[in-house]
């Protein structure tokens, strides 16, 4: 069953998050103000031709899949970087701390956008919060660290938007929030997984300490249709 997260965007938009799909049965993608991710079943020649027919000209998309993908020549590659996909079968406990952590709501979106713009944990837009279950750590009513959920497939939920303001790094806040989000995922009967840049050794160590393990190399790219 774990192979379902080899192609997590396709699986999410075909199962738990099919209500988000603004594409077709063959080319699935999220609303532009929610997420840039796009999914296809195989990313083969037939899929690539369908992709060119279905995607609009005026927005960029992101592909994230555990295999190398050849994009159509009619698209422009904007950015690409290798990722690891990690999952957690059993969470290592973290010490409880007296921290002001609470669920985040629409009222917090301006601060969430500000924090993610500064720290760049991954794409975060005005309606990304609709993925649900974001939590944040505050100091003097200022959001300084956050984490939440993103892609959801049958049996698996992605931990995402893990970030801490640079002024507050080194305090274990990201680790603590990641643990809390993962605990909620386990309570819901799913397995937590996440994606991390292969060159982010510090974050990888944090996730491994929590019980996450690397399971796949992931191709990530941002592209758009050529003008």
Phi, psi and omega in degrees: 000330184297339179295346178297336179267008167297327181233066194292329181292313177301314181295317181296313183285351176258354183229258188298332185240030181295338179294342178277343191296121176252008178259225183237191176286345184250332178232107187250135176209158182278159171303149187298328181272002178255307184196149178274000189288141179228144183226145170223160187292314188241335187057035176266188185300318180296317178297319182296322177293321177294323178304313182296331179284330191259330186278142177288161183279341194254021176213155177263159182228160177238135174250139179216109187205150184274054171193157179289136182242136174260114179280152179299149178298337181280003177249158178252123177281120182267320186197142176211141179207142179284142178237159164257142167259130180238148176223164184232117178269337178208124185275130174283134183293147173245153180295136175291142183226151178275083182238147179276087181247134178213165175293146180260145183232182180304327181296338181270353186305316179304317178289326178295318178295320179296316181292317181288330175294325181284320190259341176055056178281351185145173184298130177217121186238184187297332181245013177300332180300340180292348171299328173096162171061045172268140176233153182218156177250130184242151170223119184053047179065016179251126178288119183243347178201148181206165174197160180193195181249152179226263184289137180228122176242178176295108176096352183221141176225133183275135170271133187211176179054038179279113183202155178222139177302137183307331180290346186238018178291154177089004180257001179079015183293315181297320177299315182296314181292322177300318178299317182293320177295317180297321177301317179296323178295316177299319179298329179278001177087016179245171179253129179282142172219167180203171178234142182215145176299140183294340180265005180266072186299323182296314179295319179300318178297319178299313182293322178295323178297329178283344180117001177282148177226147179289131179238342184200149167276137186236134174273127177232131179210149173249132184213166173210164178289137180295144178295000000 
